[in-house]
């Protein structure tokens, strides 16, 4: 049985993190260890509600991205 990570577990994992709170597509793909093309495909499929598009660049809220990835 797979147990979901709680917000406290995620917070502990990110404590002292070198990752900024808002991530670019490159940073997000490095953090999740996915190819950029795979991450773009997941965005187009609606998997990441944390993706924010302002003009051309896509940005992510780090903590929300991790929670959505772990679902």
Z-matrix of the N, CA and C atoms (Angstrom, degrees):
N
C 1 1.449
C 2 1.528 1 108.45
N 3 1.306 2 116.45 1 132.32
C 4 1.459 3 122.12 2 179.87
C 5 1.518 4 109.28 3 -94.93
N 6 1.325 5 115.51 4 127.60
C 7 1.450 6 121.38 5 179.81
C 8 1.523 7 109.03 6 -100.12
N 9 1.341 8 116.43 7 135.92
C 10 1.458 9 120.68 8 178.44
C 11 1.521 10 110.46 9 -72.29
N 12 1.321 11 115.58 10 146.27
C 13 1.458 12 120.32 11 175.54
C 14 1.522 13 109.46 12 -73.62
N 15 1.298 14 115.82 13 139.41
C 16 1.450 15 120.70 14 176.14
C 17 1.513 16 110.77 15 -88.04
N 18 1.313 17 115.89 16 166.14
C 19 1.466 18 119.94 17 -178.71
C 20 1.529 19 111.34 18 -64.23
N 21 1.336 20 117.69 19 -31.46
C 22 1.468 21 120.03 20 177.90
C 23 1.526 22 110.99 21 -67.40
N 24 1.326 23 117.30 22 -39.80
C 25 1.460 24 120.73 23 178.95
C 26 1.529 25 111.34 24 -64.97
N 27 1.312 26 116.01 25 -40.44
C 28 1.464 27 120.68 26 177.76
C 29 1.522 28 110.26 27 -66.19
N 30 1.331 29 116.56 28 -42.16
C 31 1.464 30 120.53 29 179.98
C 32 1.525 31 110.84 30 -62.14
N 33 1.321 32 117.41 31 -41.64
C 34 1.462 33 120.98 32 179.01
C 35 1.528 34 110.12 33 -64.41
N 36 1.321 35 116.59 34 -40.70
C 37 1.469 36 120.57 35 -179.65
C 38 1.522 37 111.54 36 -64.58
N 39 1.323 38 116.67 37 -33.27
C 40 1.466 39 120.43 38 -177.62
C 41 1.524 40 113.15 39 -92.44
N 42 1.325 41 117.30 40 -7.19
C 43 1.458 42 120.19 41 -178.94
C 44 1.531 43 109.14 42 -61.38
N 45 1.308 44 116.10 43 125.48
C 46 1.452 45 120.25 44 -178.51
C 47 1.511 46 112.80 45 76.45
N 48 1.328 47 116.09 46 16.72
C 49 1.455 48 121.02 47 -177.97
C 50 1.521 49 111.47 48 -67.04
N 51 1.323 50 115.23 49 146.92
C 52 1.457 51 120.92 50 175.45
C 53 1.523 52 111.75 51 -84.01
N 54 1.325 53 116.76 52 -4.99
C 55 1.453 54 120.79 53 -178.11
C 56 1.525 55 110.09 54 -83.86
N 57 1.339 56 117.94 55 133.61
C 58 1.463 57 120.43 56 176.98
C 59 1.530 58 110.52 57 -69.90
N 60 1.333 59 118.54 58 162.10
C 61 1.467 60 120.52 59 -178.29
C 62 1.530 61 113.43 60 -68.06
N 63 1.331 62 117.35 61 -25.86
C 64 1.464 63 121.53 62 177.19
C 65 1.524 64 107.10 63 -116.77
N 66 1.342 65 115.85 64 125.75
C 67 1.453 66 121.28 65 -173.08
C 68 1.522 67 112.49 66 -110.44
N 69 1.324 68 116.09 67 146.56
C 70 1.457 69 121.66 68 169.92
C 71 1.531 70 108.09 69 -81.79
N 72 1.311 71 116.85 70 173.31
C 73 1.461 72 120.66 71 178.93
C 74 1.526 73 110.86 72 -62.32
N 75 1.333 74 116.85 73 -37.43
C 76 1.463 75 120.36 74 179.22
C 77 1.526 76 111.30 75 -66.18
N 78 1.335 77 116.25 76 -45.11
C 79 1.464 78 120.32 77 179.75
C 80 1.525 79 110.85 78 -65.01
N 81 1.336 80 116.39 79 -41.35
C 82 1.466 81 120.14 80 179.93
C 83 1.524 82 111.12 81 -64.42
N 84 1.322 83 117.24 82 -41.69
C 85 1.464 84 119.15 83 179.52
C 86 1.527 85 110.97 84 -67.22
N 87 1.336 86 117.33 85 -36.60
C 88 1.470 87 120.01 86 175.72
C 89 1.525 88 111.26 87 -66.20
N 90 1.318 89 116.85 88 -42.91
C 91 1.459 90 121.47 89 -179.42
C 92 1.527 91 111.43 90 -61.88
N 93 1.344 92 116.66 91 -44.44
C 94 1.460 93 121.19 92 -178.47
C 95 1.527 94 112.77 93 -85.90
N 96 1.329 95 115.39 94 -6.99
C 97 1.475 96 121.61 95 -178.46
C 98 1.520 97 111.59 96 58.81
N 99 1.346 98 114.09 97 45.95
C 100 1.455 99 122.14 98 176.04
C 101 1.523 100 108.90 99 -118.43
N 102 1.322 101 116.59 100 155.60
C 103 1.457 102 119.71 101 171.43
C 104 1.514 103 108.14 102 -70.02
N 105 1.335 104 116.40 103 150.84
C 106 1.466 105 119.56 104 178.65
C 107 1.522 106 111.18 105 -59.62
N 108 1.323 107 117.37 106 -39.76
C 109 1.467 108 120.30 107 -179.92
C 110 1.531 109 111.28 108 -62.07
N 111 1.322 110 116.81 109 -37.81
C 112 1.466 111 120.65 110 177.54
C 113 1.519 112 110.38 111 -66.72
N 114 1.315 113 116.93 112 -41.22
C 115 1.460 114 120.60 113 178.99
C 116 1.523 115 110.83 114 -64.85
N 117 1.328 116 117.66 115 -42.70
C 118 1.470 117 120.74 116 175.74
C 119 1.531 118 111.08 117 -60.21
N 120 1.333 119 117.30 118 -40.17
C 121 1.462 120 120.58 119 178.69
C 122 1.524 121 110.45 120 -64.39
N 123 1.324 122 116.74 121 -43.14
C 124 1.472 123 120.33 122 178.55
C 125 1.526 124 110.76 123 -61.98
N 126 1.318 125 117.23 124 -38.11
C 127 1.469 126 120.73 125 177.94
C 128 1.518 127 110.01 126 -63.06
N 129 1.342 128 116.63 127 -45.46
C 130 1.466 129 120.13 128 -179.05
C 131 1.527 130 111.69 129 -66.31
N 132 1.336 131 117.22 130 -26.90
C 133 1.464 132 121.49 131 176.62
C 134 1.519 133 112.28 132 -81.09
N 135 1.339 134 117.90 133 -7.10
C 136 1.459 135 122.03 134 177.89
C 137 1.513 136 114.70 135 83.62
N 138 1.326 137 118.19 136 19.76
C 139 1.468 138 121.01 137 -178.47
C 140 1.526 139 113.07 138 -73.77
N 141 1.317 140 117.28 139 -26.41
C 142 1.462 141 120.70 140 -175.28
C 143 1.518 142 110.99 141 -119.47
N 144 1.325 143 115.64 142 99.26
C 145 1.464 144 120.34 143 177.12
C 146 1.523 145 110.63 144 -73.44
N 147 1.323 146 116.70 145 -13.57
C 148 1.459 147 120.62 146 -179.70
C 149 1.522 148 112.07 147 -76.80
N 150 1.335 149 117.27 148 -9.79
C 151 1.464 150 120.63 149 178.86
C 152 1.526 151 109.64 150 -70.90
N 153 1.311 152 115.44 151 127.11
C 154 1.461 153 121.53 152 179.77
C 155 1.513 154 107.58 153 -120.65
N 156 1.316 155 116.34 154 125.00
C 157 1.457 156 119.54 155 179.46
C 158 1.517 157 108.53 156 -110.27
N 159 1.311 158 115.78 157 118.48
C 160 1.465 159 123.43 158 176.76
C 161 1.516 160 106.20 159 -119.05
N 162 1.326 161 116.66 160 97.95
C 163 1.445 162 119.18 161 -173.37
C 164 1.514 163 108.31 162 75.54
N 165 1.316 164 117.73 163 -133.86
C 166 1.460 165 121.00 164 -179.49
C 167 1.528 166 114.37 165 -82.46
N 168 1.341 167 119.48 166 -43.06
C 169 1.470 168 117.84 167 -174.80
C 170 1.531 169 113.12 168 -71.72
N 171 1.325 170 114.51 169 148.66
C 172 1.462 171 122.22 170 175.56
C 173 1.517 172 107.41 171 -105.54
N 174 1.321 173 116.62 172 135.48
C 175 1.463 174 122.09 173 177.81
C 176 1.525 175 108.54 174 -126.43
N 177 1.318 176 115.66 175 157.40
C 178 1.459 177 121.95 176 -179.38
C 179 1.517 178 109.69 177 -132.11
N 180 1.336 179 116.24 178 142.42
C 181 1.456 180 120.77 179 166.31
C 182 1.516 181 105.80 180 -78.85
N 183 1.318 182 117.92 181 119.10
C 184 1.466 183 124.04 182 -173.24
C 185 1.527 184 112.62 183 -52.34
N 186 1.323 185 117.88 184 -52.70
C 187 1.460 186 121.16 185 -174.01
C 188 1.527 187 111.48 186 -66.00
N 189 1.332 188 117.13 187 -40.68
C 190 1.469 189 119.78 188 178.16
C 191 1.518 190 111.47 189 -66.47
N 192 1.328 191 116.41 190 -38.85
C 193 1.455 192 121.03 191 179.31
C 194 1.529 193 110.01 192 -59.95
N 195 1.308 194 116.95 193 -45.30
C 196 1.468 195 120.95 194 -179.43
C 197 1.529 196 110.58 195 -64.55
N 198 1.324 197 117.01 196 -42.73
C 199 1.456 198 119.65 197 179.34
C 200 1.520 199 111.15 198 -63.01
N 201 1.333 200 116.70 199 -41.99
C 202 1.471 201 119.76 200 179.43
C 203 1.526 202 110.88 201 -67.95
N 204 1.309 203 117.20 202 -37.24
C 205 1.458 204 120.97 203 178.31
C 206 1.529 205 111.03 204 -64.25
N 207 1.310 206 117.02 205 -37.64
C 208 1.464 207 121.19 206 -176.58
C 209 1.527 208 112.93 207 -78.83
N 210 1.315 209 118.90 208 -9.75
C 211 1.473 210 120.29 209 177.86
C 212 1.482 211 111.60 210 -70.81
